[in-house]
């Protein structure tokens, strides 16, 4: 997919599948990792991109399900080695509603 199409698709984020590159629950991404809200609005997902290019975009695998900012931060730090300011900006505990 060329960069223009990917930019358009990324801003639309309308897919309900958590493994989709265009998942509507995505909060942010950094390189091959991203944080999203699960489709049932119960927790944060920490995901890793497992494919780069397909006809429908990348595919994502969930590495962890977290309900507290601390647990999400520990998982992310374990895999990447550096803290993310986006995680520090999240509430201390997951709250349902208002994410998507």
Secondary structure, DSSP 8 states (H G I E B T S, - for coil): --HHHHHHHHHH--B--TTBTTBTTEEEEETTEEEEE-TTSSSEEEEEEEES--TT--EEEEEEEESBHHHHHHHHHHHHSS--HHHHTS-SB--SSS--
